[in-house]
């Protein structure tokens, strides 16, 4: 191991150390002071000199001064003051930008010269002195990186200042426009006042030329107009007007109450009429008249013909019974209401040997309790999933009863099992979706879906609420895509 004495010195020729070019000017006469912190992080000691407030502080101060002077300056003075402040801010911006660019250039040149000098020294040293030189070189390189980062921050700050300068320029132009506008308004008002004064003078001259007889006639006409105004005022006293308003309000309330009562009587009359028809019919409807249940036709006694030998059709009626529409495919003795049936009366027509029998629900179909809030919860999601079982496919019973997932999305509907997709289609005019119209006791849980022509699927859900919620969700999303989802041959 070589031992170096304290008196050991490394002598270098002066010409071998690279000198800094003479044409480089520095913003200050001393190099910034740095020190190594934790994890070899370079820390810059605070500068003692104060370069004055920054451009942002100057602009903020000028803005505050303009806001304070706005209340006591005219529009023209405000615009002039704003232009002066803008010019001063722009000049300070230019000077500060030049100063920072020069300082940045000087820093790069100085670091380059310093690194070259250290590189030259490192080649001539060995041992611990060489390690110190290498450590100094790494510090110089770190300083160069930090200087580059500060240049990036400077560029970003210059961009922000340019935006601020453009904003100030636009504000100056707006102030000039405001001055011109106020000037034009003032000129227009002066011209209008001049014309009014001219017309008043002409009217006075015309009045002086009129005869005393015409003046007397004008006074008499004025007196008659005043008397007529007094008479009209007496006829239309405020108390009488208020009384008339109260009477009108009472009449409107009575008309509204009678209208509500009339609608209620019409509904009761329609219900009474349907009850009379049901009493005279040989068949009767069983089941709850709301979503989530199903209606069944059964004979009142053993005398009526068997339902299996009759032709059955289900209809939707308005609440007053003024119109009805056929429910296509609903030709069984059991029918489960779907969301389209809410608020409408259902009627079944039984035809046997040329005779027609009709049974009607006692009132409109009601919605299921809690279904609305459940659908609102599902609408907050982008995709709703339901567990289903395929009952039929293209009219044929499906042998497998494995559980599938029915996805109802905002743009499409998908049926899959794990990674296997049975059907996936966007909402289109060829798509159909409705409740199953006759499927025994499972009708309230079953859904008919035709993704496209040539493919129809009957799905059975875990509950009646999920089946009705899936129908309502799909129709809402389809309507957002300008598509009306309904059953086969439905009039929508």
Secondary structure, 3 states (H helix, E strand, C coil): CCCCCCCCCCCCCHHHCCCCCCCCCCCCCCCCCEEECHHHCEEECCCCCCCCCCHHHHHHHHHHHHHHHCCCCCHHHHHHHHHHHHHHHHHHHHHHHHHHHHHHHHHHHHHHHHHHHHHHHHCCCCCHHHHHHHHHHHHHHHHHHHHHHHHHHHHHHHHHHHHHHHHHHHHHHHHHHHHHHHHHHHHHHHHHHHHHHHHHHHHHHHHHHCCHHHHHHHHHHHHHHHHHHHHHHHHCCHHHHHHHHHHHHHHHHHHHHHHHHHHHHHHHHHHHHHHHHHHHCCEEEECCCECCCCEEEEECCCCCCCHHHCEEEEEEECCCCCCEEECCCCCCCEECCCHHHECCEEEEEEEECCEEEEEECCCCEECCCCHHHHHHHHHCCCEEEEEEEEEEECCEECCCCCEEEEEEECCEEEEEECCEEEEEEECCCCCEEEECCCCHHHHHHEEEEEEECCEEEEEEECCHHHHHHHHHHHHHHHHHCCCCCCCCCCCC
